[in-house]
């Protein structure tokens, strides 16, 4: 009940926040925390944990006795007759008689208490195992959600960098056009070169418009991932510099044994062992205590005030032993052993996979970081060369075609830098995945 109230309050809280079309300043850490609190699928998934927890309590109650209260009322419209042979009571001829009454009412209290039943204790342990397994699945769902939100956040930073670069290109082409327009007006530039500068500027504006649309889509996707109203203005407080990090080697050493995939397989293996024990216990007998107390009313009518009540009771022990099912049990035992052996190999293979995944992700991350730093240096150098040649172009000592060559070089350096940033972000996300963060 407390969990239900907490969930409703949390939903109300998230809905209230989502309904406020204000500016939301948010860091990557805050975005992840908000998504894990306010996404409906995350909240829904936690009920799977609650369901398996409830199964534990339900399994424990299998030891409780079955108590049944029953009652039936019967009216005999035609009495059953019995034949008394001749000579039994000095009668010369066979006689018919009836031992029934017109009405018969019975009220009973039945109790059945299991004394020994194979599998009940194991059912509790299996339910507890499933509870732990569901918690690990919930943890994995949370990790996947965190990765999704992180990808969305970093995608905005990438699109923002692409847009900023495109705006810089547009501004440069705008300056070219202004200079070209002045030169063309005074006859210092060919008409075709002026038109070429105008076309380059228009193309740059189109490219900026396309990247602005991609940026807006990235913002929209991010709002969706953290459950924010579309009208809310979002401002990211982290940048590409603040989200960069050095690999956590301590975390890396602990990762394999703590990865949720390994824990889920280990819990699956424990479940296989418990199921095997339960199958073997199916060959054991079930012993139960049963008791009954009843009171019966027999009379020619339903006049319960008449002294026609007669109580009776009994108590006993019941034992049931499966015979033919034990023959089928052998196949179930064999199947369970196969499942256990298969899971054991799955654990070994998954351990190898994770070790390789971590090393591969770490290598790619280091390479991507070096490439990003190198391309940033090249981009800065290209920009310095461009500024020098732009000054020469403004002074009339450099042709527009030569400036365009420098522009292409700068644009290539910028695109290489953007690709290196993208590769770095992908490598960062893959490394987070490999660490199970």
C-alpha positions as CSV (number, residue, x, y, z in Angstrom):
1,X,0.0,0.0,0.0
2,X,2.9,2.4,0.9
3,X,4.5,1.6,-2.5
4,X,1.2,2.4,-4.3
5,X,0.8,5.7,-2.4
6,X,4.5,6.6,-3.1
7,X,4.0,5.8,-6.8
8,X,0.9,8.0,-7.1
9,X,2.6,10.9,-5.4
10,X,5.6,10.5,-7.6
11,X,3.4,10.5,-10.7
12,X,1.6,13.6,-9.5
13,X,4.9,15.3,-8.8
14,X,6.3,14.5,-12.2
15,X,3.0,15.5,-13.9
16,X,3.1,18.8,-12.0
17,X,6.6,19.5,-13.1
18,X,5.9,18.5,-16.7
19,X,2.9,20.8,-16.8
20,X,5.0,23.9,-16.1
21,X,6.1,25.4,-19.5
22,X,9.1,27.2,-17.9
23,X,12.8,27.2,-18.7
24,X,14.4,24.0,-17.5
25,X,18.2,24.3,-16.8
26,X,19.4,20.7,-16.5
27,X,22.7,18.9,-16.3
28,X,23.4,15.4,-17.6
29,X,23.2,13.9,-14.1
30,X,20.0,15.8,-13.3
31,X,18.5,14.6,-16.7
32,X,19.2,11.0,-15.8
33,X,17.8,11.3,-12.3
34,X,14.7,13.0,-13.6
35,X,14.1,10.4,-16.3
36,X,14.5,7.5,-13.8
37,X,11.9,9.2,-11.5
38,X,9.4,10.5,-14.0
39,X,9.3,8.0,-16.9
40,X,6.2,6.0,-16.8
41,X,7.8,2.8,-18.1
42,X,10.4,2.9,-15.3
43,X,7.6,3.2,-12.7
44,X,5.6,0.5,-14.4
45,X,8.6,-1.9,-14.5
46,X,9.0,-1.6,-10.7
47,X,5.6,-3.2,-10.2
48,X,7.2,-6.4,-11.7
49,X,9.5,-6.4,-8.6
50,X,6.5,-5.9,-6.3
51,X,4.6,-8.7,-8.0
52,X,7.4,-11.2,-7.4
53,X,7.8,-10.0,-3.9
54,X,4.1,-10.7,-3.3
55,X,4.6,-14.3,-4.7
56,X,7.1,-14.9,-1.8
57,X,4.4,-14.1,0.8
58,X,1.8,-16.2,-1.1
59,X,4.2,-19.2,-1.2
60,X,4.8,-18.9,2.6
61,X,1.0,-19.1,3.2
62,X,0.9,-22.5,1.6
63,X,1.5,-23.9,5.1
64,X,-1.7,-22.3,6.4
65,X,-4.5,-24.9,6.9
66,X,-7.5,-25.0,4.6
67,X,-10.7,-24.3,6.6
68,X,-14.0,-24.7,4.7
69,X,-17.5,-24.1,6.1
70,X,-20.2,-25.7,4.0
71,X,-23.9,-26.4,4.3
72,X,-26.5,-28.2,2.3
73,X,-30.3,-28.5,2.6
74,X,-32.1,-31.4,0.9
75,X,-35.8,-32.3,0.5
76,X,-36.5,-35.9,-0.5
77,X,-39.5,-35.7,-2.8
78,X,-39.5,-39.5,-3.2
79,X,-38.2,-41.6,-0.3
80,X,-35.8,-44.4,-1.0
81,X,-37.2,-47.8,0.1
82,X,-35.4,-50.8,1.3
83,X,-36.6,-54.4,1.2
84,X,-36.6,-56.5,4.4
85,X,-36.6,-60.2,3.5
86,X,-39.3,-62.5,5.0
87,X,-38.5,-64.0,8.4
88,X,-36.0,-61.4,9.6
89,X,-38.4,-59.8,12.0
90,X,-40.9,-62.7,12.1
91,X,-42.6,-61.4,9.0
92,X,-44.0,-64.0,6.7
93,X,-43.7,-61.8,3.6
94,X,-41.0,-59.4,2.4
95,X,-41.5,-55.9,3.8
96,X,-40.5,-52.5,2.4
97,X,-39.3,-49.7,4.7
98,X,-37.5,-46.3,4.4
99,X,-34.7,-45.0,6.6
100,X,-34.8,-41.4,5.2
101,X,-36.6,-38.4,6.4
102,X,-38.3,-35.8,4.1
103,X,-35.7,-33.2,5.0
104,X,-31.9,-33.4,5.6
105,X,-29.7,-30.5,6.5
106,X,-26.0,-30.8,7.1
107,X,-23.6,-28.0,8.2
108,X,-19.9,-28.8,8.3
109,X,-16.5,-27.4,9.2
110,X,-13.6,-29.1,7.4
111,X,-10.0,-28.6,8.1
112,X,-7.0,-29.8,6.2
113,X,-3.5,-29.1,7.5
114,X,-0.4,-30.1,5.5
115,X,2.1,-31.8,7.7
116,X,4.6,-32.6,5.0
117,X,4.5,-31.6,1.4
118,X,7.5,-31.7,-0.8
119,X,8.3,-28.5,-2.6
120,X,6.7,-25.9,-0.3
121,X,9.9,-24.8,1.2
122,X,11.6,-24.8,-2.2
123,X,8.7,-22.9,-3.7
124,X,9.5,-20.1,-1.2
125,X,13.2,-20.2,-2.2
126,X,12.3,-20.2,-5.9
127,X,10.0,-17.2,-5.3
128,X,12.8,-15.4,-3.5
129,X,15.2,-16.2,-6.3
130,X,12.7,-14.8,-8.8
131,X,12.4,-11.7,-6.7
132,X,16.1,-11.1,-6.9
133,X,16.1,-11.9,-10.6
134,X,13.4,-9.3,-11.2
135,X,15.3,-6.7,-9.2
136,X,18.3,-7.3,-11.5
137,X,16.1,-7.0,-14.6
138,X,14.8,-3.7,-13.1
139,X,18.4,-2.6,-12.6
140,X,19.2,-3.5,-16.2
141,X,16.1,-1.6,-17.4
142,X,17.3,1.4,-15.4
143,X,20.8,1.2,-16.9
144,X,19.3,1.0,-20.4
145,X,17.1,4.0,-19.7
146,X,20.1,6.0,-18.3
147,X,22.1,5.2,-21.5
148,X,19.1,6.3,-23.7
149,X,18.8,9.6,-21.8
150,X,22.6,10.1,-22.0
151,X,22.6,9.5,-25.7
152,X,19.8,12.0,-26.1
153,X,21.6,14.6,-24.0
154,X,24.9,14.1,-25.8
155,X,23.2,14.2,-29.2
156,X,22.0,17.7,-28.4
157,X,25.5,18.8,-27.7
158,X,26.7,17.2,-31.0
159,X,23.9,18.9,-33.0
160,X,24.6,22.2,-31.2
161,X,28.3,21.9,-32.3
162,X,27.2,21.2,-35.9
163,X,24.8,24.1,-35.9
164,X,27.3,26.5,-34.4
165,X,29.8,25.4,-37.1
166,X,27.3,25.9,-39.8
167,X,26.4,29.4,-38.5
168,X,30.1,30.2,-38.6
169,X,30.3,29.1,-42.2
170,X,27.2,31.1,-43.0
171,X,28.7,34.2,-41.4
172,X,31.9,33.7,-43.4
173,X,30.1,33.4,-46.7
174,X,28.0,36.4,-45.7
175,X,31.2,38.4,-45.3
176,X,32.5,37.1,-48.6
177,X,29.3,38.3,-50.3
178,X,29.5,41.7,-48.7
179,X,33.1,42.1,-49.8
180,X,32.4,40.7,-53.2
181,X,29.4,43.0,-53.6
182,X,31.5,46.1,-52.9
183,X,34.2,45.0,-55.3
184,X,31.7,44.2,-58.0
185,X,30.1,47.6,-57.6
186,X,33.4,49.3,-58.3
187,X,34.3,46.9,-61.1
188,X,37.1,45.2,-59.1
189,X,35.4,41.7,-59.3
190,X,33.8,39.8,-62.1
191,X,30.0,39.4,-62.1
192,X,30.3,35.6,-62.1
193,X,32.5,35.7,-59.0
194,X,30.0,37.8,-57.3
195,X,27.1,35.4,-58.2
196,X,29.3,32.5,-57.0
197,X,29.7,34.2,-53.7
198,X,26.0,34.8,-53.5
199,X,25.2,31.2,-54.3
200,X,27.7,30.0,-51.7
201,X,26.0,32.2,-49.1
202,X,22.5,30.9,-50.0
203,X,23.7,27.3,-49.8
204,X,25.3,28.0,-46.4
205,X,21.9,29.3,-45.2
206,X,20.2,26.2,-46.3
207,X,22.7,24.0,-44.5
208,X,22.2,26.1,-41.3
209,X,18.5,25.7,-41.6
210,X,18.7,21.9,-42.0
211,X,21.0,21.6,-39.0
212,X,18.7,23.9,-37.0
213,X,15.9,21.5,-37.7
214,X,18.1,18.5,-36.6
215,X,18.9,20.4,-33.4
216,X,15.2,21.1,-32.7
217,X,14.4,17.4,-33.2
218,X,17.2,16.4,-30.8
219,X,15.7,18.8,-28.2
220,X,12.3,17.3,-28.8
221,X,13.6,13.8,-28.3
222,X,15.4,14.8,-25.1
223,X,12.2,16.2,-23.7
224,X,10.4,13.0,-24.5
225,X,13.1,10.9,-22.9
226,X,12.8,12.7,-19.6
227,X,9.1,13.2,-19.7
228,X,9.0,17.0,-20.1
229,X,6.2,19.0,-21.8
230,X,7.0,20.0,-25.4
231,X,6.4,23.7,-24.5
232,X,9.2,23.7,-21.9
233,X,12.4,25.5,-22.8
234,X,15.4,23.3,-22.1
235,X,18.9,24.7,-21.4
236,X,21.7,22.2,-21.0
237,X,24.2,23.2,-18.4
238,X,26.8,20.7,-19.4
239,X,29.1,21.0,-22.4
240,X,31.4,18.7,-24.3
241,X,34.2,19.7,-22.1
242,X,32.4,19.0,-18.8
243,X,31.1,15.6,-19.9
244,X,34.5,14.3,-20.9
245,X,36.1,12.0,-18.4
246,X,39.1,9.7,-17.8
247,X,38.3,5.9,-17.6
248,X,37.6,4.6,-14.2
249,X,39.9,1.6,-13.9
250,X,38.7,0.8,-10.4
251,X,35.2,0.5,-11.6
252,X,36.4,-1.6,-14.6
253,X,38.0,-4.2,-12.3
254,X,34.7,-4.6,-10.4
255,X,32.5,-4.6,-13.5
256,X,32.5,-8.3,-14.7
257,X,31.2,-9.7,-11.4
258,X,28.8,-6.8,-10.9
259,X,27.4,-6.7,-14.4
260,X,23.7,-7.4,-14.2
261,X,23.8,-9.9,-17.1
262,X,26.2,-12.0,-15.0
263,X,24.1,-11.7,-11.9
264,X,21.0,-12.6,-13.9
265,X,22.6,-15.8,-15.2
266,X,23.9,-16.7,-11.8
267,X,20.4,-16.3,-10.4
268,X,19.0,-18.4,-13.3
269,X,21.6,-21.1,-12.4
270,X,20.4,-21.0,-8.8
271,X,16.8,-21.3,-10.0
272,X,17.9,-24.4,-12.1
273,X,19.4,-26.0,-9.0
274,X,16.2,-25.3,-6.9
275,X,14.0,-26.6,-9.7
276,X,16.1,-29.8,-9.8
277,X,15.7,-30.3,-6.1
278,X,12.0,-29.7,-6.4
279,X,11.7,-32.3,-9.2
280,X,13.5,-34.9,-7.1
281,X,11.2,-34.1,-4.1
282,X,8.2,-34.8,-6.2
283,X,8.8,-38.5,-5.6
284,X,8.2,-38.1,-1.9
285,X,4.8,-38.6,-0.2
286,X,2.5,-35.8,0.9
287,X,1.1,-36.1,4.4
288,X,-1.9,-34.2,5.6
289,X,-4.1,-34.0,8.7
290,X,-7.8,-33.7,8.1
291,X,-10.7,-33.1,10.4
292,X,-14.4,-32.5,10.2
293,X,-17.1,-31.4,12.6
294,X,-20.7,-31.6,11.3
295,X,-24.2,-31.3,12.6
296,X,-27.1,-32.9,10.9
297,X,-30.8,-32.2,11.0
298,X,-33.3,-34.9,9.8
299,X,-37.0,-34.5,10.1
300,X,-40.2,-34.6,8.0
301,X,-40.1,-30.8,7.6
302,X,-37.7,-27.9,8.1
303,X,-38.8,-27.2,11.6
304,X,-35.3,-26.6,13.0
305,X,-36.7,-25.9,16.4
306,X,-37.5,-29.6,16.7
307,X,-35.0,-31.7,18.5
308,X,-33.7,-33.4,15.4
309,X,-30.0,-32.3,15.4
310,X,-27.3,-34.9,15.6
311,X,-23.6,-33.8,15.6
312,X,-20.7,-36.0,14.4
313,X,-17.0,-35.5,13.8
314,X,-13.9,-37.3,12.7
315,X,-10.1,-36.8,12.4
316,X,-7.6,-38.6,10.3
317,X,-4.2,-38.6,8.5
318,X,-3.9,-38.8,4.7
319,X,-0.8,-39.9,2.8
320,X,-0.5,-39.8,-1.0
321,X,2.5,-41.2,-2.8
322,X,2.9,-40.6,-6.6
323,X,3.7,-43.8,-8.5
324,X,3.5,-43.3,-12.2
325,X,4.5,-39.7,-12.1
326,X,8.0,-40.8,-10.9
327,X,8.5,-42.4,-14.3
328,X,8.0,-39.0,-16.0
329,X,10.1,-37.4,-13.3
330,X,13.3,-38.9,-14.7
331,X,12.9,-37.0,-17.9
332,X,12.3,-33.8,-16.0
333,X,15.5,-34.4,-14.0
334,X,17.5,-34.9,-17.2
335,X,16.0,-31.7,-18.7
336,X,16.9,-29.7,-15.6
337,X,20.4,-31.0,-15.6
338,X,20.8,-29.9,-19.3
339,X,19.4,-26.5,-18.4
340,X,22.0,-26.2,-15.6
341,X,24.9,-27.2,-17.8
342,X,23.8,-24.8,-20.5
343,X,23.5,-21.9,-18.1
344,X,27.0,-22.7,-16.7
345,X,28.5,-22.3,-20.2
346,X,26.4,-19.2,-20.8
347,X,28.0,-17.6,-17.6
348,X,31.5,-18.5,-18.8
349,X,30.8,-17.1,-22.3
350,X,29.2,-13.9,-21.0
351,X,32.2,-13.3,-18.7
352,X,34.5,-13.6,-21.8
353,X,32.2,-11.3,-23.8
354,X,32.1,-8.6,-21.1
355,X,35.9,-8.7,-20.6
356,X,36.4,-8.2,-24.4
357,X,33.6,-5.6,-24.5
358,X,35.3,-3.5,-21.8
359,X,38.8,-3.7,-23.3
360,X,37.4,-2.9,-26.8
361,X,35.3,0.0,-25.5
362,X,38.3,1.4,-23.5
363,X,40.6,1.2,-26.5
364,X,38.0,2.9,-28.7
365,X,37.5,5.6,-26.1
366,X,41.2,6.4,-25.8
367,X,41.6,6.5,-29.6
368,X,38.5,8.7,-30.0
369,X,39.9,11.1,-27.3
370,X,43.2,11.4,-29.1
371,X,41.5,11.9,-32.4
372,X,39.2,14.6,-31.0
373,X,42.2,16.4,-29.5
374,X,44.2,16.2,-32.8
375,X,41.4,17.3,-35.0
376,X,40.7,20.2,-32.6
377,X,44.3,21.4,-33.1
378,X,44.0,21.1,-36.9
379,X,40.7,22.9,-36.8
380,X,42.2,25.8,-34.8
381,X,45.2,25.9,-37.2
382,X,42.9,26.0,-40.3
383,X,40.9,28.8,-38.7
384,X,44.1,30.8,-38.1
385,X,45.2,30.3,-41.8
386,X,41.7,31.3,-42.9
387,X,41.7,34.5,-40.9
388,X,45.0,35.5,-42.4
389,X,43.9,34.8,-45.9
390,X,40.6,36.5,-45.4
391,X,42.5,39.7,-44.4
392,X,44.5,39.4,-47.6
393,X,41.3,38.9,-49.6
394,X,39.8,42.0,-48.0
395,X,42.9,44.0,-49.0
396,X,42.6,42.7,-52.6
397,X,45.8,40.7,-52.5
398,X,44.1,37.3,-52.7
399,X,41.7,35.9,-55.3
400,X,38.2,34.7,-54.2
401,X,39.0,31.2,-55.7
402,X,42.1,31.0,-53.5
403,X,40.0,32.0,-50.4
404,X,37.5,29.3,-51.3
405,X,40.2,26.7,-51.3
406,X,41.2,27.8,-47.8
407,X,37.5,27.8,-46.9
408,X,37.2,24.2,-48.1
409,X,40.2,23.2,-46.0
410,X,38.7,24.9,-43.0
411,X,35.4,23.2,-43.6
412,X,37.1,19.8,-43.9
413,X,38.9,20.4,-40.7
414,X,35.7,21.4,-39.0
415,X,33.9,18.3,-40.3
416,X,36.7,16.1,-39.2
417,X,36.5,17.6,-35.7
418,X,32.7,17.1,-35.6
419,X,33.1,13.5,-36.6
420,X,35.8,13.0,-34.0
421,X,33.5,14.5,-31.4
422,X,30.7,12.2,-32.5
423,X,33.1,9.1,-32.4
424,X,34.1,10.2,-28.9
425,X,30.5,10.5,-27.7
426,X,29.7,7.1,-29.1
427,X,32.8,5.6,-27.5
428,X,31.9,7.2,-24.2
429,X,28.4,5.7,-24.3
430,X,29.8,2.3,-25.3
431,X,32.2,2.4,-22.4
432,X,29.4,3.3,-20.0
433,X,27.5,0.3,-21.4
434,X,30.5,-1.9,-20.9
435,X,30.8,-0.9,-17.3
436,X,27.1,-1.4,-16.7
437,X,26.8,2.2,-15.5
